Amino acid sequence: MRLADAAGQVAAAMAAVTPPGIPVLMPGEGAGAPDGPLLRYLTALEAFDRRFPGFRSETHGVTLAPETGDYLIECVPAADGPAGDGPGGAAAADAVSRPPAGRAAAVPVRVRRRPATR
């Protein structure tokens, strides 16, 4: 699925940008909003690859569309989509990609140091 269409979808495969090789998207995780940090980051890498074709970034779990050069990520098929029997669906995608209802309150933490003993 193209990045432009991935907003609100549930990932079916891991995506990891190297270096450093830390996954930015795990299977079962929502891709988030179109202007969210994950899709903006991957879109920036896609734009870089188009601008500087000899210096492509290495992104595991992302394939290039041969005809357009678009980044493609694997997503769980929606229940109402072309593969109608998929476990996903709009409600599942919303549940995974929706931010928490409220922010957790900050809790002050006091650190006490014990005197050094010899």
N, C-alpha and C positions, 0 to 999 in steps of 0.2 A: 504494500500500500504506500502511495506517495506521502511524503511528509505533510503536504498541504491537506491531505484527507485523513491524517492520523489523529487529529485532535479528538479527544474523548474516547479513543479506541483502547483496547486492552492488548498489550504486547504478547506475542506468542513465542518470541525468542529474545535472548539477551543482546544488548548492543553495548559495546565497549570501545571507547576511543583509545588508541595507543599512539604514543606513550601517554600516560602511564599504564593503561590497560585496566583501569577501574571501570566496572560496568556503570553505565548511566541509565540503563533501562533493563529491568528484569522481567522474565515471563510472568504474566498475571498482573503486572503493574500497569496503571493507566498512563497514557502518553501525555495527559494533561491538556491544558487549553492551547489554542493556536498561538497565543502570545506568551505562553508559559516558558519557564527557563529551559526545559528540555528541548522542546521543538525549536525555540529560538537558537539554541546552541547547535543543534544538528543542521538547521537551515543555514547558519553562518558557515559551518564546515562545507556544506553543499555549495554555497556561493564561492567560497575560497577555492574549492576544487575546480569549479567552472572558470574562475578567473586565472588560476595558475595550474593548468592541466598537468604539467610535469612534476608538480609537488603535491600530489594527492595525499590527503590524510588517510590514515589506516583506521577504519572503523569496522570492527568485527560485528557481524550481525546485521550490517547494512549492505545492501547490494545496489548496484547502479543499473538503472533502466538503460538498455543498450541504445535505444533510439533517441532518448532525450537527455540522458545523463542525470536524471532525477534520482535522489536517494529513495530507496524502498526499504520499508521495515515490515516484518511479518506481524500481523495482528490476528487475534481470535475473530473468526467470522461472527457477525451479528446474527441473532436469531431471525431477524426479519430481512437479512441481506441475501445475497445470491446463494450462499450455502445454508439456507434456512434451518438446518438442524444443528447449528453451532451452539456451544454453551454460553456464548457471550450475549450481546444484545445491548441496547441503549441503556437500560437500567443497570446492567452489570458494569458497563463502562463508566457511567456516572458515579456509581457507588465507589469505584476504585479511584477515579481521578478527582473526586470532590474533595476540597480542602476540609480540615476539621471545622466543626461548627464554631468553636470559640478558641481563643488563645489561652494557653496555660499561664497561670500567674507565675511570675518569677519568685523563686524562693531564695532568700538570702542564706548563704552557707558560711558558717564561721569555722575557720580552721585553727585549731590550737596546736602549737608546737610544743612538744615536751623538751625539757632541757636535755642536752646531750649527756650521756653518762660514759664514763671511761672504764 
